[in-house]
Amino acid sequence: MPTSPTPLVLVSGSGRSGTSSLAGTLKRLGLHVPQPEVEASETNPRGFYEPQWVIDFHKRHLKELALFNIDSRPGAVQLVSDYVARGLPASELREWLAGQLTTDELAGATQVVVKDPHAFWFAQVWEEVSAELGADLRWLTALRHPAEVVGSRDIAYLSSQSDDLRLTKETSNVAGWVHAALLTERAGRGGRRAFVKYGDLLADWRAALAPVQDQLALELDTDLSSAEHHPVDDFIEPSMRKSQLTWDDVRTPEWLKAMAEQVWQLLGTLTATPHDEATLARLDEIHADYVERYADAVALTFDHTKAEATLAGREARDAQRATVQQLRRDLEQARRRQAPAVGGREAASILRRAVVRRIARR
């Protein structure tokens, strides 16, 4: 266990907001990313800078709860809270983080950066485990305009989908951005935290990180006031901002656009004053409004949701029935070809095993 608190910077927020660029920059400025890292991919060729264990940890538990990264459902918060109360996520994180804080790489005052856009869901777990293990948790949030985030997610994940699905997902993604932004902001209240705009980071990373260094009390391996060439200069460039959409490019209800724009503007205020009381109070008002509007939307679509669930259940039953009928035909044909014929009980047993295998593969 470290003798003095190890600075642990947790980079979280909505996916496609520049979290990878931010974590990659901090790594090049001397912070340690726990290994192994998630490998680069076509959707993020410059790398994710995410510890593989952390990504697997968050995704596994979110999958258990049937939650998405930027899940728009207000009720998801209580689902996570109830789940966390059972203790499993905390025990797993405690074991992993304890191992990270006792490695030879972290001798002295080494700073750690952990990036994962899912982390805000488990903020309580990170806070509690970090305190137990002597890590000084500090939240860092990358901000990107919601229209750009929706466009970036569209390019990365929906380019091959139908127009109808993409239209539905645009509204869902804007709502998810609002919810994730509000939850991420709330997660870091009361502690040391900072916000940085993705566009500012790409335009001038030194100027963008100067307040972050002060707000998070970080030790970086360069003087940010110096123009001397640094490896970050080869990593960060404006061309990384592939999606530069505006609200004119997004098809979603006007009230949702207005709400998302307000949240964006208010979070921008927090880049300079991370704990501005008036801003936090206004964000709380918007959060309450979002929860109320979401409840109205759910009530409005009740018949649609119920009908879709009924049809889906009917299709599943029909598919299972068709599978059983086909297996019966296959078994009957096999019995006719075999000599001596398979007995009745054995045939029924074979049929049951075949049905189980066929359904398991569906």
N, C-alpha and C positions, 0 to 999 in steps of 0.2 A: 504494500500500500504506500502511495507517495506520502512524504512527510509534509508537503505543502500542497494546497489545492492545485490540481492540474487544470488549466483553462481548456474547456471543452466547448467549441463553437458548433452549434447545431444549426445547419442550414436547412430550412424547410420552407414550405409554401406550395403554391399551385405549380404543378408540372408545366414545363415549357415556358417558365418565367425567367430563365437564366440561372437557375440554381447550379447547374453543372459548370457554367462559366465562372460563377462566383467561387465555388469550391476549388476548381482547377487553378484559379488565380491565387487563392490562399495557400494552396499546396506549393506553388512556385515562389511564394513569399516566405516559406519556411515552416508552415504548419504541417503536421503529420496526419495523413489519411490512413486509418487502419487497413491492413491488408488481409486478404486479397481484394482488389477492386473489381467492380463490374466492368466487363470489357466493352470497348466502344462498339457501336453498331451503325447501321445505315441511317437511323434516325438521329444519331448523335456521334458523328465520326471523330470528333475531337476528344471524346471520352466523357464518362459520367462522374468520375471521382466519388463514387459511392462505395462504401464497404459492402462486399457481397453478403456478409452475414446480416447486416442491418436491413438491407433490402429484403432478404429472404424472411427475416423476422417479422417485419411489418406486413409484408404481403401475405404471409401465412395466416397471421391473426386477422387481417382484414377479410381474407377469403372465408375464414371460419364464420365471420359475421355477415358475409355477403355484402361487404361495403366496397365502394370504389374510392380511388385516390381523392377526387374532388366530388364526393357524393353530396348531392344537393339536399338530401333529406335532413331536416332538423332533428328528427327522432334518432338519427344515427349517433348523436352525441350520447344519449342515454344508453344506447346499446353498448357502446364502447365502455362507458363508465361501469355498467353492470358487469361486463366481461372482465375488466381490469380488476374489479373488486375480488375476483376469484383468485388472483395472485399469480397465475401462470406467466403472463408477460413479464412481470417484475422479476420473478426468479430467473427466467432465461436471460434477461438483459443484465441482471446483476452478475451472473456467472461470466458472460462475455466481456462486459466492461471491466470487471475486476482483472481479467486476464490482460486486457489492453493496457491498463494503467500500471501494470507491474512488469511490462516488457523492458528490455534494456534500452530500447529506442526512446523511452519516455523518462529517462533519468533526468533529474533536475527540473527545470521549468518548461520543458517541451510543451507546446500547445497542440491540441488535437482538433481536427475539423471532421465532422461527420455530416454528410449531406444525404438527405432522403426526403422527397416531397411528401411522403406519407407520415412523417414523424409527428406532425401536429396532432394527429389523432391520439397519440399516446404521450402527450405532453406531461401528464401527471406522473406517468411511469418514469420518464426521463428525469424529471425534477427530483423525485424521491430517491431513485437509485443513484443518481449523481451525488446527491447530498450524503448518502450513506457511505459512498466510496471515496469521498474527498475530492470529487471533481467539481470545478467551478463552471456550471452550465451557463452558456451565453447564447441567446437566440439571434440569428441573422437571417433576415427575410429578403429575398430578391423580389422586386416588384416589376411587373410588366403590364402594360395596358390590357384590359380584358379582351378587347377586340383583336389584339395581336395574339394573345394566348389562344383564343378560339381558332384563329386562322392557322396558327402553328400546329395545333392539335389536328385540325382538318387536313393539313398537308401531310403530317406524319402518320395519321392513323385512318383517315376516312377517304382518301383519294380514290379508292376503288369501289366505294359504296354508292348506293342510289341517292338521287337528289332528295327524295322524301326522308330517308334516314339522316342525311347530312343536315337537312333543315331542322329535324327534331333534335339532333345532337347539338346544333348551334345554341338553341335555347337552353337545353340541359347543361351544356358546358358553361354558358354565361352564369346560370344559376349556381352551378357548382363552383365557379370562380368566386362569386360573391360569398358563398358559404365558407369555402376554404380560406379566403382572405380574412374574414371575420374571426374564424376559429384560430387561425395562425396568430393574428394580432393579439387575441385574448390569451393565447398560450404563454406569451412572453411577458405579460404584465407582472410588475412587481420585482422583476429581475433586470439584469444587465442585458440590453438588447440594442439592435440597430436594424435599419432598413436601407436598402440601396436600390435605385432604379436601374433596370437592365440597360436601358438606353444610355444612361449616364456612365455606366461601367464600360460600355463599348466605346463611347465617345472619348472618355478620358479617365482611365482606370485609377490613375493617381489621385485626381481630384475627387472621384467618387468614393474612394476608400479612405481618404483622410479623415472625415468625420467618423467613419466606421472604426478606424483604428483607435480613435479617442473614446468613443462610446463603449467599445468592448475591451478597452485597455489591452490591446494586442501588441506584441513585439514582432515587427516585420523585419525582414533581412535587408531592407533598403530604406533610404530616406525618400519619402513620397514627394518631398519638395524638390528633389533632384531630377533632372532630365536625363541622367545617365542611363544608357541602354540596359534593359533588364529582360530576363526570359519571358516575363509576362507580355512584353511588347510583341513577341513572336506568337503569342497564344491568343491574345485579345485583338480583334479587329472588327470594324463596323459591318463587314460582309456577313458576320455570323447572325445578323438580324434579318432573317429571310422573310419573315412575315411582318409587314408594316401596314396592316389593315386599319380602317377606322370604323366607326359605327355605321357608316353608309354601306359597308360591305357585309354587315351582319344582319341576318333576318331573325329578329326576336322581338317580343313585345316592348313597346316604348317605355313602359314603367320599369321593366327590368333593365333596359339600357340606362335609364336615368339613375336607378339605384346603383348599378355597377360603376357608373361614372362618379357618383358621389363617394363611394368607397375608395375608388382609385385616387381621387383628389385628397381625401382625408388621410389616406396612408402616405401620400406624398408629403404631407405636413410632418409626419412622424420621422421622416429622414433627417430632419433638423432637430426636432424635439420629440424623442421616442416616447415620452410619457406625458405629453400635453393633455391636461385634464379636460379641456373643452372638446378636443378632438375625440378623446375616448368616450365622452358622454354622448356625442353625436353618433359615433359608431355603435354604441349600445342601442340607441333609438332605432337606427337602421336595422340592426339585428332583430329587434323585436318586431319591426314592420315586416321583415323578410319571413319570419316564422309565421306570422298571421296570414300573409299572402300565400304562402305555401299551403297552409291548411285549407284556404279557400280553393286553391287549384286542385287539391286532392279531392275535396268534396264535389267540385264541378265535374271531375272525370270519374266519379265513382262507378257509374253504369258502364262506361267504357272499360275500366279496369276489371270489373267483375265479369263482363262478357268475354274479354280476352282470356282471363284465367279459366273460365268455363270451357271455352273452345280449345285452349291448350291442353286441359285435362282430358277432354274428349278425344283429341288427336293422339294423345299418349296412350289412352286405352285402346283406341282403334289400331294403333301401330303394334301394341303388344298382342292384341287378338290376332292380327294378321301374321305376326311372327309365330305364334303357337300353331296356327292352322298350317303354315308352311312347313314347320317342323314335323307336324303329324304326317303330312304328305310325304316328306323326305324319309321319315322313319318307315312308313308303310312300303315305300318303294324299296328301301334297303332290306326290309324283312322278306319281301318277295324274291329278292336276288340271293338271299342266304339260305343255306341248307345245312343242318336242320333249321327250322324256323325258330326265331327268338320267342321265348315264353312271354306270357302276358305281364307278369310282374316285372320281369327284366326289361321288357319293352317300355313299361311305364317309367321305370327308373332311368332308362336311357333318355326318354323324352324329357323328364324333369331336368336332368343334367344339361341337356342340349338347350332347353329354354333358358336356364340360368346363364349359360355361357353366351347365348345370343343376346339376351337383354343386357348383360354386363358390357358387351361391346358397343351398345348403342350410345 
